[in-house]
Amino acid sequence: MSERLPFTFAIPLVGRAAAADFARVEALLGLTLASIRAQSDPDFRVLIMGHDRPRTLPDDPRVTFLAADWPARPPDAANNDSGCKKYALGEAALRGGEGLLMYVDADDWVSRGLVAAARARIGPDVLGGVIAAGEMLDFCSGRIAPLPFPDVFEKPFYALCGSSIVARLRPDDSDALRRNPLAVLRDHHVWPRAAAERGARTATLDAPGAYLVGTAENHSERHGPFAGWRAELNDALQRRGRDVTDEDLARYGIDRARLADAGGPAAQAAGA
C-alpha cells in the first residue's frame, strides 16, 4: 500500500501589471485548476502565489491564494519573478510537513492520475519523480503532438516542460537536497541526471502531462533565451500535429466546452 503523504500543487502566477492580457491569464489558470481538480485521487491542496487575486478561483477549500509581498516585475530572460514565487511556495509547502510538491505553470495540464502515480512511485528512498512522456498542445489551433516528438524533439517531456517534477519534501532533514530537492535542482530538463550525480534516485511517473503553447502568455515562448527555437518547435507542431480530440482532453480532466469558454479551439469534434 502506498504512503499517504500530503500532496501540494504550487502555481506561480504572473502579475496583472506584467501580463499582456490578464483575462487570458485567468482563463488559462482556470483550465489548469480544472485539470488538477479532476484528479482520480482528490486528496491534495493547491497553493497559488501572485500579485493579483484571480477573479475566477473555484470555491474549493483545497485551493489557497497567497499574495506576493514584493513589487511586481515583468518577465525577463531569467524568469526571476516566477523563481521568487516558486521559492516562497516551496517554503509554504515545507511548513506543512513531509509531503510531495509539484510546481505547475499556470497554463499547463496534468494527467488525472498524477497524484495517484506520484504516491505510488515516490517512496522513502526516492528524491522525486519525473514525467517522461506527455503531449504538446497549441492553445489557439488545437493541434496536438506527443512528447517526445519524433524527428523534432526526441528528449523526454521533462526536458521541455517545467510542469514535470514531483519532489519529496523532508522539512527536518539537514541535507538541503533532501529537504527540498526543487530548491537545489532547479533545472527540470536535467533533473534525473543531476539527481544521479548527487547519488540520489528518481522515479518515472506513469502519468502524462500537457505542455501548452500558443497561449500568448507563456514566458519561455516570448521572453526566454530559446524563444526563436521554440517558435520553430511550434511551427513543427502545426505541420505535423493532429487535431485534439475529446479523448485527448479527457486525459487531463478538460472538456471541449470549458476549453471554448477559455478562448481555446472548439471547432473540431472528436473523430472529425
N, C-alpha and C positions, 0 to 999 in steps of 0.2 A: 504493500500500500504506500502511495507517495505521501511525502510530507505535506502538511497544510500550512506552508509558510505564507504570510501575508504577501500580496502582490500589489505593486504600485505602478500604474502608468503615469509618466510625468511628461507634460506637454509645455514647452516654451512657446509663448505667443508673441508675435511682433506687435509693437505699439501702433496705435492709430496714427500718430504723427509720422511714423516711419513707413507706413503702408501706402501703396498706390491706390488701393481700394479696400478699405477696412470692412465694408459689407461683404466683399468676396472672402476676406479672411474669416469672417464669422460663419459664412456659408460652408466653407471648406472645413472649418473646425467642427461644424455640426455633423458633417459626414464622418469625420474621424471619430467623433464621440459615438455616433450610431454604430460604427464598426466595433468599437471597444465594448459598447453596452450589449452587443449581440453575442458575447462570449458564451460558449456552452457551459463553462464554469463561471457563475456570476459572482464569485467571492473575490472581489478586488476593489481598489479605490483608484480614483483619478485625481491628480494634482495638476492644475493649470496655473502657470505664472505669467502675468502680463502687466502692462501699464494701464490697460483699459479693460474693465469687466465686459465680456461679450454680452450682448442683449439676448442671446438665444441659448443660454446654458440650460440644460434639461433640469427638471425638478427631480433630482436623483440625489439621495444622501451620500452616495458614493463619490460624487463629483464635487471638488472643492476648488475655488479660485483663490489664488494667493497674489496679492498686489506687490509688484516690484517697487522697491523704495529708493530707486536711483533714477536720474533723468533718462528719458528715452533717447536712444541713439539709433541712427539709421543703419541699415545693413551695410557691412563692409566686407572686404575680401576675407578677413579673418573670422567673420561671423561672431564678433565679440559679444554682441547683445544676447544672442542665443546661448553662448558659452556661459555668461554670467548667470542667466536664468537656470541653466542646467545644473550649475554648481549649487545654487540655492535650493533647487528642487531635490537634489541629491541629499543635502543636509536635512531637509524636511523629512525625506523618506527614512533617513537613518534614525531620526528621533522616534520613529515608530517601532524600532527594534529590528531584529533579524528578519530578513524577508527578501523578496525578489523585486527588482526595479528595472523598468524599461522606459527609455526616453523615446517618445514618438513625436515626429514632426506633425504640425497641425494641418497637414494636407495628405498624410499617408493613411493607409488602412491596414488592419491586422486580421489574420485569419480568425474565424470564430473559435478555433480550437487552440489558440495561442496560450492562454493561461493554463489550460489542462496539460498541454505539451510541456510547458516550462516546469510545472510542478512535478511532472513525471520524470523529467530528464536531468534536472539540476539538483543533484544530491550534495551531501556534505563535502565530498571530495572534488567538486567541480566549481570552477570560478564563475562560470556563467554559460549561457547558451547562445548560439548564433543561428539566424535564419539563412540557410544556404541557397534556397530556391524560392522564387516568387514570380511576380509579374510587374511589368511596366505599363502604365495606362495613361493615355493622353486625355486630360480632362475635357478639352474642347471638342475633339473629334470622336472620342470613344474608341480609338484604336488601342489594341492591347497586344502584348508580346511577352513571351517568357523571359525570365532572367534566371540563369544565364541566357543570353541572346545569341544563337549560333551565328558565327562569322561576323558579329557586330560587337558584342560584349560577352565574352566567354568566361568571365570570372564569376564567383558566387554573388548572390543577391546582396550579402552584407558588404561586398566591395563597392557597391554603388549607393545603396540606401542606408541612411543613418538610423532608420527605424527598424533595427535588425538585431539588436543585442539585448539580452536579458541577463542582468548580473545578480549574483547572490550577495546581499549586504550582511556584514558581520560587524555591527557598531562597536563591539567591545574588543575587537581584535587589534593588537598593537601593530600588525603589519598593514601598512596603508593600502597595499594591493588587495588584501583580503577584506579590509574594512569596507571599501567601496571601489571595486575594480574599474568602474566607469570614470572615476576621478583620476585614475592613474593611466589607464589605457584609453586615451581619448579618441584614437583613430580607429573608427569602426572598420575601415577597409582592410586592416591587417590584424584584427583582434585575435583570432586563434593563434596566428604565428607569434604575435607579441606576447601572448599569454604563455605559449610553449617556451619561448626564450627565457621566461622568468620561472620556468619549472612548474607551471600551472596547467591544469587540464580544462578543456571546454567541451561542451556537448553540442551536437547539431539538433536543432528543433524541427520536428516534422510538422511544420505549420507555415504555410506561405505568407508572404507579405505583398502588399501592392504599393509600388512606388509611383506616385502621381507626378506627371509633368504637364506643362501647358496650362498651369493654373494662374500664371501672371504674378504669383506671389512667392514662388519657390526661390529661396535665397541662392542656391547653387546654380540654378539656371540663369539668373540675371546678374548676380554680383560676384560669384566665386571665381577662383583663378582658372577654372576649366570651363567657363561659360561657353566659349566657342566650340569646344569638343562636345559639350552636352547638347548644343544646338544640332550638331551633326548626328548625334545619337537619336534625337527627337525626329530628325528627318528620316532616319532609317526606320523608326517606328511607324511613321506614316506610310512608307513604301511597303514594308514587309509585315506589318502587323495585320490583325483582323479586327472586325467589329466586335465590341464587347457584347456578351450575351447576358441574359438574366441569370443563368447558371454561374457565370463568372462573378457577377455582382453578389450572388447569394453566398459565395465562399467567404465574403467579408461583411456579411450582415447588411448589405445595401440593396435596395430595390430601385427600379428604374424611375418611379415617381419621385422618390426622395432625391435621386440624382438630378432629375429635371428641375425640381424645386430649387436646388442649389446652383442651377445655371449650367449643369452638365448636359451631355448629349441625351436626347430622348427619342430620336427618330428611328433608330434601329431596334427592332424587336428580336427576341430570342429566335434564332434559326432563320432570320430574314436574310 
